[in-house]
């Protein structure tokens, strides 16, 4: 019911206000979760495709109230596709298969699209999945429907070993009820699906976009020629006051380490993007973990340069 309401609300608001029409596209009649949301620009010639992934457990529709990226993309001839990874914080086989099938479906139904003009990224776990997905695309390009132009994350955990340790620290502190609930929930899913870093390190190595403990290049070696942006809202005061978290309990240390390693290995298109304004949710709640930390206009300018 909530999903239907979101779709109707989006259709009414954006069709009446901006002349934009969202389209829900199913690509598996047997699974209602296999769908994506499209927003096509009015331009006859589409300049490229922006693929957006929401956070952990969220629906594609959840993106649009939180960010205006699709608005600016629409005004600049870029098609926006939103697809969800589900209750996952990593790009395992089921998530990769779903994204692949969604992208193949999009290309089949829109044959004029150029598979080399795709930019993919997401919020929180959606960004984690996007980063590893692009690494997979570079590792085995013949097995994937697109050749990504770049990838971005919005306050995403990019090191599964690090996030595992963070979740346990969050539970031990027992300060933020929301943080503890999330930590317990995700830890149980990780244990059930991929074990623990101690018992199944090889599996974690395969799924993590980045392992900051490695001395040599890990999966990030597949990003050495890829434009990468990691967006962060660095507000230590907020983290300490509201969540009792130091920088060690944020995603910022591993993110900066990944960008630094990419730069050191010759990728001068790797960027750590600090938010120009504090992050806010659509409800008005101040929160560094928000889509709004992305400067939408500057982002789409960057996207257009990549597509050109």
Secondary structure, 3 states (H helix, E strand, C coil): CHHHHHHHHHHHHHHHHHCCCEEEEECCCCCCCCEEEEECCCCCCCCEEEEEECCCCCCHHHHCCCCCHHHHHHHCCEEEEECCCCCCCCCCHHHHHHHHHHHHHHHHHCCCCCCCCEEEEEECHHHHHHHHHHHHHHHCHHHCCCCEEEEEEECCCCCHHHHHHHHHHHHHHCCCHHHHHHHHHHHHHHHHHHCCCCCCHHHHHHHCCCCCCCCCCCHHHHHCCCEEEEEECCCHHHHHHHHCCCHHHCCHHHHHHHHHHHHHCCCCCEEEEECCCCCECCCCCECCCCHHHCCHHHHHHHHHHHHC
